[in-house]
């Protein structure tokens, strides 16, 4: 019987050759490496290399029943491997806590996953799932379940048996309603329902007891119901591209709200209910039809304010009271001047004023020493003014008068 060409190598050479085969990423080479290891054994340095290998290598090793190097593995990334099913040998990985099976071709919930009872994180996004198996309830330690980008037309009721679930992704599916039992998920704090087929705001959301973060963007819900006030613990609310035309007064009751995204809607007015959200840190009202801004000085915790692509003609003097503001996006509006109070935003790092009607800016703006980028393209500055502004903002890494050129880029 002809011996392997690698049998005469010393352990160091043998280890190097195995590594070379594995690093090619070629399935045949990986299988050859597995055969060699089954025959020659796995030196300690190789065990460490294998335990840190990429998913394709681990997958082939499991299929070749080379289990030992992975017995203590806690995380496994098998995304984008064209998997239709999961090898049974994965059940030997008893300590596995996180597995990524995204971007595969899985149509049915793999029953072998139900045996991985230590899992806390399961990613099945970008597959072809339309339902789950009741076996999933065996995963009682699961905290994060990603089912985004699949084919679900109904909410998978099996999820309701996961008592410790905190984060649930069902974005980019075909859901149009939620079961009332969703309120029975006591630990659920983050729910992503972006880009489904909801035509109204699901009232069931208001009954989830500990919901803190909700993404409902890109659903044609049109109206926010008064029941939204029941979402007392909500901290982040994303409602971009939902065809909203106004905001109910009850929104002002959400006093824990820190992030609010109402961009790309049909709002003609700045929603004054927002002014009562004293803890707000990030507000996005970009891509609406807003013409006027009220006094927003009460939002003194605000760190990011995005108002680009509206019809705003002037800024309120009170804007200078937003002492925590780091990002201010006002591009694509109709501003003709800036109030002097804007120069009081001492924490400002990013200021975008592109595509307005400015002919000058306050000289004192250059005293904002935390400023890292200011965008001024598409205004009415003369060549001489541009040079003067460039000199004034010499300390700023990026002073942009063009979408293509950074005149003062470091």
C-alpha positions in Angstrom: 0.0 0.0 0.0 1.4 3.4 -1.0 2.1 5.7 1.9 1.0 9.3 2.1 3.7 11.7 0.8 3.3 13.5 4.2 4.1 10.6 6.5 7.9 11.2 6.4 7.6 14.9 7.5 8.5 15.8 11.1 5.6 17.2 13.2 6.5 20.8 12.3 6.4 20.1 8.6 3.3 18.1 8.9 1.5 20.9 10.7 2.6 23.4 8.1 1.3 21.2 5.3 -2.0 20.7 6.9 -2.3 24.4 7.4 -1.5 25.0 3.8 -4.2 22.6 2.7 -6.8 24.1 5.0 -6.0 27.7 3.9 -6.7 27.0 0.3 -10.4 26.9 1.1 -10.8 24.2 -1.5 -13.2 21.5 -0.4 -11.0 18.7 -1.8 -7.9 20.0 -0.1 -9.8 20.4 3.2 -11.0 16.8 2.9 -7.5 15.6 2.2 -6.2 17.4 5.3 -9.0 15.7 7.3 -8.0 12.3 6.0 -4.4 12.9 6.9 -5.3 14.0 10.4 -7.5 11.0 10.9 -4.5 8.8 9.9 -1.6 10.8 11.5 -3.4 12.4 14.4 -3.8 16.1 15.3 -0.8 17.7 16.9 -1.6 20.3 19.7 -0.6 23.3 17.5 -3.1 22.1 14.9 -5.9 21.7 17.4 -5.5 25.4 18.3 -5.4 26.3 14.6 -8.5 24.3 13.9 -10.5 25.7 16.8 -10.0 29.2 15.2 -10.7 28.1 11.7 -13.4 29.6 9.4 -16.8 27.9 9.0 -16.0 26.0 5.8 -13.1 24.2 7.4 -15.0 23.4 10.6 -17.9 22.1 8.5 -15.7 19.7 6.5 -14.0 18.5 9.6 -17.3 17.7 11.2 -18.5 15.9 8.1 -15.2 13.9 8.4 -16.0 13.2 12.1 -13.0 15.2 13.3 -14.8 16.4 16.4 -12.2 16.7 19.1 -10.7 20.1 18.2 -14.2 21.7 18.4 -15.6 20.2 21.6 -15.2 23.5 23.5 -16.2 25.7 20.6 -18.7 28.4 21.6 -19.2 30.3 18.4 -19.6 28.9 14.9 -20.0 31.0 11.7 -21.4 28.9 8.7 -22.9 31.8 6.8 -22.9 31.8 3.0 -22.0 28.1 2.5 -25.0 27.1 0.3 -26.2 24.8 3.1 -29.5 23.0 2.6 -29.2 21.0 5.8 -26.9 20.9 8.8 -24.6 17.9 9.5 -25.7 15.7 12.4 -22.2 15.9 13.8 -22.8 19.4 14.9 -24.7 18.0 17.9 -21.3 17.0 19.4 -20.6 20.7 20.0 -22.3 20.8 23.3 -20.8 24.1 24.4 -21.9 26.0 21.3 -23.6 29.3 22.3 -23.8 31.1 19.0 -24.3 29.9 15.4 -24.6 31.9 12.2 -26.4 30.1 9.4 -27.3 33.3 7.4 -27.1 33.4 3.6 -27.7 29.7 3.0 -30.5 27.7 1.3 -32.3 26.3 4.3 -36.1 25.8 3.7 -37.0 23.9 6.9 -35.9 24.5 10.5 -32.9 22.1 11.0 -34.0 19.6 13.8 -30.4 19.1 14.9 -30.3 22.7 16.2 -32.8 21.8 18.8 -30.1 19.6 20.5 -27.8 22.6 20.9 -29.4 23.5 24.2 -26.7 26.0 25.2 -27.4 28.3 22.3 -28.1 31.9 23.2 -27.7 33.3 19.6 -29.2 31.8 16.4 -29.0 33.5 13.1 -31.1 32.0 10.3 -31.5 35.2 8.2 -31.3 35.2 4.4 -32.7 31.7 3.9 -36.0 30.3 2.6 -37.8 29.6 5.8 -41.6 30.0 6.0 -42.1 28.2 9.3 -40.4 26.8 12.4 -40.5 23.5 14.1 -41.9 23.1 17.6 -38.4 21.6 18.5 -37.1 25.2 18.8 -38.6 25.4 22.2 -35.8 23.2 23.4 -33.5 26.2 23.1 -34.6 27.7 26.4 -31.4 29.8 26.8 -31.9 31.5 23.4 -31.7 35.3 23.7 -31.3 36.4 20.1 -33.1 34.9 17.1 -32.6 36.3 13.6 -35.3 35.2 11.1 -34.9 38.2 8.8 -35.0 38.0 5.0 -37.0 34.8 4.9 -40.5 33.8 3.6 -42.7 34.1 6.7 -46.2 35.1 5.9 -47.4 34.5 9.5 -45.7 35.2 12.8 -44.0 31.9 13.9 -46.0 30.9 17.0 -43.2 28.5 18.1 -41.2 31.6 19.1 -43.7 32.2 22.0 -42.2 29.2 23.8 -38.8 30.9 24.1 -39.1 32.5 27.5 -35.7 34.2 27.6 -35.8 35.7 24.2 -34.6 39.3 24.2 -34.0 40.1 20.5 -36.2 39.0 17.6 -35.5 39.8 14.0 -38.4 39.3 11.5 -37.5 42.1 9.1 -37.9 41.6 5.4 -40.6 39.0 5.5 -44.3 39.1 4.6 -46.1 39.6 7.9 -49.2 41.7 8.1 -50.3 41.0 11.7 -49.1 39.8 15.1 -50.6 37.4 17.5 -51.9 38.8 20.8 -49.8 36.2 22.6 -46.6 38.1 21.7 -47.2 40.0 24.9 -46.3 36.7 26.7 -42.6 37.1 25.8 -41.6 38.7 29.1 -37.9 39.4 28.2 -38.4 40.7 24.6 -36.7 44.1 24.5 -35.9 44.4 20.7 -38.2 43.6 17.8 -37.3 44.2 14.2 -40.3 44.2 11.9 -38.8 46.5 9.2 -40.0 46.0 5.6 -43.0 43.7 6.0 -46.6 44.1 4.9 -48.3 45.8 7.8 -51.0 48.3 6.8 -51.6 49.5 10.2 -49.7 49.8 13.5 -50.1 46.5 15.3 -51.7 47.3 18.6 -50.2 44.1 20.1 -46.8 45.9 20.2 -48.1 48.2 22.9 -48.7 45.2 25.1 -45.2 43.8 25.1 -44.1 44.5 28.6 -40.4 45.2 28.3 -40.0 46.4 24.7 -37.3 49.0 24.5 -36.4 49.0 20.8 -38.8 48.7 17.8 -38.1 48.9 14.1 -41.2 49.2 12.0 -39.8 51.2 9.1 -40.9 50.6 5.6 -44.4 49.4 6.4 -47.3 51.4 5.1 -49.0 51.9 8.5 -50.1 55.5 7.8 -51.3 56.3 11.3 -50.0 56.0 14.9 -52.7 55.0 17.3 -53.3 56.6 20.7 -52.4 53.2 22.3 -48.7 54.0 21.5 -48.7 55.8 24.9 -48.7 52.3 26.5 -45.2 51.6 25.3 -43.8 53.1 28.5 -40.4 51.5 28.3 -39.6 52.1 24.6 -36.2 53.8 24.2 -35.7 53.5 20.4 -38.5 53.8 17.8 -37.8 53.6 14.1 -40.7 54.6 11.8 -39.0 55.7 8.6 -41.0 55.3 5.4 -44.3 54.5 7.0 -46.4 57.2 5.2 -47.1 59.1 8.4 -48.8 62.5 7.9 -49.1 63.6 11.5 -48.1 62.4 15.0 -50.6 61.8 17.9 -50.3 63.7 21.1 -49.8 60.5 22.9 -46.3 60.2 21.6 -45.3 62.8 24.2 -45.9 60.1 26.9 -42.9 58.1 25.8 -40.6 59.7 28.3 -37.9 57.0 28.0 -37.5 57.6 24.3 -33.8 58.3 23.3 -33.9 57.6 19.6 -36.8 58.6 17.2 -36.7 58.1 13.5 -39.5 59.7 11.5 -37.6 60.2 8.3 -39.0 59.8 4.8 -42.6 60.4 5.8 -45.2 63.0 4.8 -44.9 65.4 7.7 -45.6 69.0 6.8 -44.9 70.3 10.3 -42.3 69.6 13.0 -44.3 67.4 15.4 -44.5 69.5 18.5 -45.2 66.4 20.6 -41.5 65.6 20.2 -40.6 68.7 22.2 -41.9 67.0 25.3 -39.4 64.1 24.9 -36.9 65.5 27.3 -34.5 62.4 27.1 -34.3 62.3 23.3 -30.7 61.9 22.1 -31.2 61.3 18.4 -33.9 62.7 16.2 -34.3 62.0 12.5 -36.9 64.0 10.6 -35.1 64.0 7.2 -36.9 63.7 3.9 -40.2 65.2 5.0 -42.0 68.5 4.0 -41.2 70.5 7.0 -41.0 74.3 6.4 -40.6 75.8 9.9 -38.9 74.8 13.1 -40.3 75.7 16.5 -38.1 76.5 19.5 -36.3 73.2 20.1 -34.2 74.3 23.1 -36.0 72.0 25.4 -34.3 69.0 23.8 -31.1 69.6 25.7 -30.0 66.0 25.6 -30.0 65.9 21.8 -26.8 64.6 20.3 -27.9 64.1 16.7 -30.4 66.1 14.7 -31.1 65.2 11.1 -33.4 67.5 9.1 -32.0 67.2 5.6 -34.2 67.3 2.5 -37.0 69.4 3.9 -38.1 73.0 3.1 -36.7 74.8 6.1 -36.0 78.5 5.6 -34.6 79.5 8.9 -33.4 78.1 12.2 -34.7 79.1 15.6 -32.4 81.1 17.9 -32.9 78.4 20.5 -30.8 75.9 18.5 -27.8 77.2 20.4 -29.2 75.7 23.6 -28.6 72.1 22.3 -25.2 71.9 24.1 -24.8 68.2 23.7 -25.4 68.2 19.9 -22.6 66.5 17.9 -24.3 66.0 14.5 -26.5 68.5 12.7 -27.6 67.7 9.2 -29.4 70.5 7.4 -28.4 69.8 3.8 -31.0 70.2 1.0 -33.2 72.9 2.6 -33.8 76.6 1.8 -31.6 78.3 4.4 -30.4 81.8 3.5 -28.6 82.6 6.8 -27.5 81.0 10.0 -28.4 82.5 13.4 -25.5 83.5 15.6 -26.6 81.1 18.3 -25.4 78.1 16.1 -21.9 79.2 17.1 -22.7 78.1 20.7 -22.8 74.4 19.8 -19.5 73.7 21.4 -19.7 69.9 21.1 -20.6 69.9 17.4 -18.5 67.5 15.3 -20.4 67.3 12.1 -22.3 70.0 10.3 -23.9 69.6 6.9 -25.2 72.6 5.1 -25.0 71.4 1.5 -27.6 72.5 -1.1 -29.0 75.5 0.7 -29.0 79.2 -0.3 -26.3 80.5 2.0 -24.2 83.5 0.9 -22.3 83.7 4.1 -21.7 82.0 7.4 -20.9 83.4 10.9 -17.2 83.9 11.4 -17.7 82.7 15.0 -18.6 79.2 13.7 -14.9 78.6 13.2 -14.4 78.7 17.0 -16.2 75.3 17.4 -13.0 73.4 18.2 -14.6 70.0 18.2 -15.8 70.3 14.6 -14.4 67.6 12.4 -16.4 68.1 9.2 -18.4 70.9 7.6 -20.1 70.5 4.3 -21.0 73.6 2.3 -21.4 72.4 -1.3 -24.2 73.8 -3.4 -24.5 77.2 -1.8 -23.9 80.7 -3.1 -20.3 81.4 -1.9 -17.9 83.3 -4.2 -14.5 81.9 -4.9 -13.0 84.5 -2.5 -15.4 83.5 0.2 -14.5 79.9 -0.2 -10.8 80.7 0.3 -11.7 82.8 3.4 -13.8 80.0 4.9 -11.1 77.5 4.1 -8.6 79.7 6.1 -11.1 80.2 9.0 -11.6 76.4 9.3 -8.0 75.4 8.9 -8.2 73.3 12.1 -11.1 71.3 10.7 -10.1 68.0 9.0 -12.8 68.2 6.2 -14.2 71.4 4.7 -16.2 70.4 1.7 -17.3 72.8 -1.0 -17.8 70.0 -3.5 -19.4 66.5 -3.3 -16.2 65.2 -4.8 -13.4 67.3 -3.3 -12.3 67.9 0.3 -10.5 71.3 0.0 -8.9 70.9 3.4 -8.7 67.2 3.9 -5.9 66.0 6.1 
